[in-house]
């Protein structure tokens, strides 16, 4: 199976310039750094103590606290941080990291992976969430580099796919030195897929990230409005939020809805969809304070969600009405919000179970139910005792991850 995978890799390598060209045109790649995906670098290399890899924004945000922790560790000389998307690179560029170098993750082609490892020489490789790359795993193993899969997540769908090629899957997954799954379901799947050492610690996304604040003039504007947030929304959910806004506006005349789409490149499409509902739209990227009659404020910038969640009392967390599996609700909770969500939250099943037990979330099926939740909780603030419980759990999970990583340094 590795032979077939490598044949497909060679074919992909040959057509990859065309794929990259169209992605650059569509604003999904940085042309100045596109050669990084072929393991060709202009940056001076040095021996890397720790290498972290996360695919995109969610994964990178979950491990930035770990990166910050290791930045302060004098025994660690160099940190390499790789990701695959333009959005994640944009967020990393804003962070004041001194020891850390960010590059784009290379294509999973044998010789490219080999060149990457020979260039950066990591002492340990730490992959996040569901980042399983057969050729890279093979090369890491051949160079006897410890490979840790942290906050590991395997869904039932991806497990079923791996099971189709069970012997190939076991050949890939047994390269993992230790896996730290984020839930019990993943732990069971990893065991069946052939991971030899598994330790259940919990979901790293419980750990809190830094709070951020808006500039004073923007804060003053929102202080005079009743704010509702819709965070990490996906295709079709924005239309539902628009209809919700129209219904809520009948009860709250000064309402403004802050909409933070999961993928900001969709902002123009979202704007057009909402304008069909006769809603007045402003965008964060304009840099201007919204007009007084603004209905929907689209936050189409990276890494600013918590700034806006602090303004609201109720947040709808997206990816939960469409068939995506939900997005992480904890950032909204930490900003004091009551959370509403759809029923499709398998990606964060255990977190939502905890929120339900703490009575700080509600599942909603339609706009009328969303109206009811907002009316009941529009003055809500999460109590310090509930936040302390979540933060205690998050700190414990975080420290356990640090300890496990250090065991292999």
C-alpha positions in Angstrom: 0.0 0.0 0.0 2.9 2.3 0.7 4.0 1.7 -2.9 0.7 2.8 -4.3 0.6 5.8 -1.9 4.0 6.9 -3.1 3.0 6.5 -6.8 0.0 8.8 -6.1 2.5 11.2 -4.3 4.7 11.4 -7.4 1.7 12.1 -9.6 0.6 14.8 -7.1 4.1 16.3 -7.1 4.1 16.6 -10.9 0.7 18.4 -11.0 1.3 20.4 -7.7 2.6 23.6 -9.5 -0.8 23.8 -11.3 -2.7 23.3 -8.1 -0.6 25.9 -6.3 -1.0 28.4 -9.1 -4.8 28.3 -8.9 -4.7 28.4 -5.1 -2.4 31.5 -5.3 -4.9 33.2 -7.7 -7.7 32.4 -5.3 -5.8 33.9 -2.4 -5.3 30.6 -0.6 -1.5 30.5 -0.8 1.4 33.0 -0.3 3.3 32.9 -3.6 6.4 34.3 -1.8 6.6 31.2 0.4 5.2 28.5 -1.9 8.6 26.8 -2.3 8.4 25.9 1.5 5.9 23.2 0.5 8.7 21.6 -1.5 11.1 21.8 1.5 13.1 24.6 -0.2 14.0 27.4 2.2 15.6 30.8 2.2 15.7 30.9 6.0 18.9 29.8 7.7 18.5 26.4 9.4 19.6 25.4 12.8 19.1 22.3 14.9 15.5 22.3 16.1 14.8 21.1 19.7 11.0 20.9 19.3 8.8 20.7 16.2 5.1 21.4 16.4 2.7 20.8 13.5 -1.0 21.9 13.3 -3.0 22.1 10.1 -4.8 25.4 10.5 -6.2 28.0 12.8 -8.0 25.8 15.4 -5.0 23.5 15.8 -2.5 26.3 16.0 -4.6 28.2 18.6 -4.8 25.1 20.7 -1.0 24.7 20.8 0.2 28.3 21.0 0.1 28.1 24.9 2.5 25.1 24.6 4.7 27.0 22.2 4.8 30.0 24.7 5.6 27.6 27.5 8.6 26.1 25.7 9.7 29.5 24.5 10.5 30.3 28.2 12.4 27.0 28.7 16.1 27.7 28.6 16.9 24.1 27.7 15.0 24.5 24.4 17.1 26.4 21.8 14.9 26.4 18.8 11.2 25.7 18.1 9.8 24.9 14.6 6.1 25.5 14.0 4.5 24.3 10.8 1.0 24.8 9.5 -0.7 24.4 6.1 -2.9 27.4 5.7 -2.6 31.1 5.0 -4.9 32.0 7.9 -2.8 30.1 10.5 0.4 31.8 9.2 -1.3 35.2 9.6 -2.1 34.5 13.2 1.4 33.2 14.0 3.0 36.3 12.4 1.2 38.5 15.0 2.6 36.6 18.0 5.8 37.9 19.7 7.7 34.6 19.4 11.5 34.8 19.7 12.7 31.2 19.5 10.1 30.0 17.1 10.3 29.8 13.3 7.1 29.3 11.3 7.2 27.6 7.9 4.6 25.9 5.8 4.2 22.1 6.1 5.8 20.3 3.1 3.9 18.0 0.7 3.8 14.4 1.9 6.1 13.1 -0.8 9.0 10.8 0.3 12.0 12.8 -0.8 10.4 16.1 0.2 9.8 14.8 3.7 13.3 13.5 3.9 14.8 16.9 2.8 12.6 18.7 5.3 13.9 16.5 8.2 17.5 16.7 7.1 17.3 20.5 6.9 15.6 21.2 10.2 16.9 18.2 12.2 14.1 18.2 14.9 14.8 16.3 18.2 11.1 15.6 18.6 8.0 15.8 16.3 4.6 16.8 17.8 1.6 16.6 15.6 -1.8 18.0 16.6 -5.3 16.6 16.3 -5.9 14.5 13.2 -2.7 15.2 11.3 -1.7 11.8 10.0 0.9 11.8 7.2 2.2 8.4 6.1 5.4 9.4 4.4 6.4 12.0 7.0 5.7 9.4 9.8 7.8 6.9 7.9 10.7 9.3 7.6 10.5 10.4 11.2 10.5 6.8 12.3 13.5 5.9 10.2 15.5 8.8 11.8 14.5 7.6 15.3 12.8 10.9 16.1 10.1 10.5 18.9 6.7 11.2 17.4 3.9 12.4 19.6 0.3 12.9 18.5 -1.2 15.4 21.0 -4.9 16.3 21.4 -5.4 13.4 19.0 -8.8 13.2 17.3 -10.1 10.4 15.1 -13.8 10.6 14.1 -16.0 7.5 13.3 -15.9 8.6 9.6 -12.1 8.8 9.4 -11.7 5.5 11.4 -14.0 3.8 8.9 -11.9 5.1 6.0 -8.6 3.9 7.7 -10.2 0.5 8.3 -10.6 -0.1 4.5 -6.8 -0.3 4.4 -6.3 -1.8 7.8 -2.8 -3.2 7.3 -1.6 0.1 5.8 -3.3 2.0 8.7 -1.5 -0.2 11.3 1.8 0.4 9.5 1.2 4.2 9.7 -0.2 4.4 13.2 2.4 2.2 14.8 5.0 4.8 14.0 3.5 7.0 16.7 5.6 6.9 19.8 2.8 8.0 22.1 -0.7 9.4 21.4 -2.6 11.7 23.8 -6.2 11.5 22.7 -8.7 14.3 23.4 -11.6 11.9 24.1 -12.3 8.3 25.0 -13.8 7.6 21.5 -10.4 8.5 19.9 -8.6 6.4 22.4 -10.5 3.3 21.4 -10.0 4.1 17.7 -6.2 4.6 18.1 -5.9 1.3 19.9 -7.6 -0.5 17.1 -5.5 1.3 14.5 -2.3 0.0 16.0 -0.9 2.8 18.2 1.3 1.1 20.8 1.3 3.6 23.6 -1.8 5.7 24.4 -2.4 8.0 27.4 -5.8 9.7 27.9 -5.2 13.2 29.3 -8.2 15.2 27.9 -8.9 18.0 25.4 -6.1 20.6 25.2 -8.7 23.1 24.0 -9.9 23.3 27.6 -6.8 25.5 28.3 -7.5 29.2 28.2 -5.9 31.5 25.6 -5.0 35.2 26.3 -7.8 37.7 26.5 -7.9 40.5 24.0 -9.6 43.9 24.0 -10.9 46.3 21.4 -9.8 49.9 21.1 -11.7 52.3 23.3 -13.7 54.0 20.5 -14.9 50.6 19.3 -15.8 49.5 22.8 -17.9 52.7 23.3 -19.8 52.0 20.1 -20.8 48.5 21.2 -21.6 49.6 24.8 -24.7 51.3 23.4 -25.9 48.3 21.5 -27.4 44.9 22.6 -24.9 42.5 21.2 -25.4 38.9 20.0 -22.4 36.9 18.7 -22.4 34.1 16.1 -18.9 32.5 16.2 -17.2 30.1 13.7 -20.2 29.9 11.4 -20.2 27.8 8.2 -22.1 27.9 4.9 -25.9 28.2 5.3 -25.6 29.1 9.0 -25.2 32.8 8.3 -28.6 32.9 6.6 -30.1 31.4 9.7 -28.4 34.0 11.8 -29.7 36.7 9.6 -33.3 35.5 10.0 -32.7 35.2 13.8 -31.5 38.9 13.8 -34.7 40.0 12.1 -36.8 38.3 14.7 -34.8 39.5 17.7 -34.8 43.1 16.3 -38.5 43.2 17.0 -37.8 42.7 20.8 -34.4 44.5 21.0 -34.4 47.6 18.8 -30.7 48.4 19.4 -29.5 44.9 18.6 -26.4 44.3 16.6 -25.2 40.8 15.6 -21.5 40.2 15.4 -20.8 37.4 13.0 -17.4 35.7 12.9 -17.2 33.2 10.0 -15.0 30.1 10.3 -13.5 31.0 6.9 -13.1 34.7 6.4 -12.6 34.3 2.6 -16.4 33.7 2.5 -17.1 37.2 3.8 -18.2 38.7 0.5 -20.5 35.7 -0.2 -22.0 36.1 3.3 -22.5 39.8 2.9 -24.5 39.3 -0.4 -26.6 36.5 1.3 -27.5 38.7 4.2 -28.2 41.8 2.1 -30.9 39.7 0.4 -32.7 39.8 3.8 -32.5 43.7 3.7 -30.0 43.7 6.5 -27.3 46.5 6.7 -23.8 45.0 6.9 -20.5 46.4 8.0 -17.1 44.6 7.9 -14.2 44.6 10.3 -11.7 44.8 7.5 -12.8 48.3 6.6 -11.3 49.5 9.9 -14.3 51.9 10.4 -16.7 52.0 13.4 -20.0 50.6 12.1 -22.9 53.1 11.5 -25.7 53.3 14.1 -28.1 51.4 11.8 -25.7 48.5 11.3 -27.5 45.1 11.7 -24.7 42.6 11.1 -21.0 43.3 11.8 -18.9 40.7 10.0 -15.5 40.1 11.6 -13.5 39.1 8.6 -10.1 39.3 10.2 -7.9 36.7 11.8 -7.4 36.0 15.5 -9.8 38.6 17.0 -12.7 36.5 18.1 -12.3 36.9 21.8 -12.3 40.7 21.5 -15.9 40.5 20.3 -17.1 37.6 22.5 -16.3 39.9 25.4 -19.0 42.2 24.2 -21.9 39.7 24.3 -23.8 37.6 26.8 -25.1 34.9 24.4 -23.1 33.2 21.5 -24.2 30.8 18.8 -21.3 28.5 18.1 -21.3 27.4 14.5 -20.5 24.2 12.5 -23.3 22.6 14.6 -26.3 23.1 12.4 -24.6 22.0 9.2 -23.0 18.6 9.1 -19.5 19.6 10.3 -19.3 18.4 13.9 -19.2 21.7 15.7 -16.5 24.2 16.7 -14.9 24.8 20.1 -17.4 26.6 22.4 -14.9 27.2 25.3 -13.7 30.6 24.1 -17.2 31.9 24.3 -17.8 30.4 27.7 -14.6 32.0 29.1 -15.7 35.4 27.9 -18.8 34.9 30.1 -21.3 33.8 27.3 -24.2 31.4 27.4 -23.8 29.1 24.4 -26.4 28.0 21.9 -25.6 25.3 19.3 -27.1 22.8 16.9 -27.2 19.1 17.5 -24.2 18.2 15.3 -21.3 18.6 17.8 -19.5 15.3 17.6 -16.1 17.0 17.4 -16.6 18.4 20.9 -19.0 15.9 22.4 -17.4 15.7 25.8 -16.9 19.4 26.1 -20.6 20.1 25.3 -21.6 17.4 27.8 -19.7 19.2 30.5 -21.3 22.6 29.5 -24.7 21.0 29.6 -24.0 19.6 33.1 -22.9 23.2 34.2 -26.1 24.6 32.6 -24.3 27.0 30.4 -25.4 25.8 26.9 -28.6 24.8 25.0 -29.1 22.8 21.9 -31.4 24.6 19.4 -33.2 23.2 16.3 -34.7 26.3 14.7 -34.8 30.0 14.7 -37.7 30.1 17.2 -35.8 28.2 19.7 -32.8 30.4 19.2 -35.0 33.5 19.9 -36.2 31.9 23.1 -32.7 31.1 24.3 -31.5 34.7 23.6 -34.5 36.3 25.4 -33.9 34.1 28.5 -30.1 34.7 28.6 -29.4 38.0 27.1 -28.1 39.4 30.4 -26.2 36.2 31.3 -22.7 36.0 32.6 -20.9 32.7 33.4 -20.3 32.5 37.1 -16.7 32.5 38.5 -17.3 29.1 40.1 -18.2 27.5 36.7 -15.3 29.2 35.0 -12.9 28.1 37.7 -14.0 24.5 37.2 -13.3 24.7 33.4 -10.0 26.5 34.0 -8.8 24.1 36.6 -9.5 21.2 34.2 -7.7 23.1 31.4 -4.6 23.8 33.5 -4.3 20.2 34.5 -4.6 19.0 30.9 -2.1 21.6 29.8 0.5 20.7 32.4 0.1 16.9 31.7 0.8 17.6 28.0 3.9 19.5 28.9 5.1 16.7 31.1 4.5 14.0 28.5 6.4 16.0 25.8 9.4 16.6 28.2 9.6 12.9 28.8 10.8 12.5 25.2 13.2 15.5 25.0 
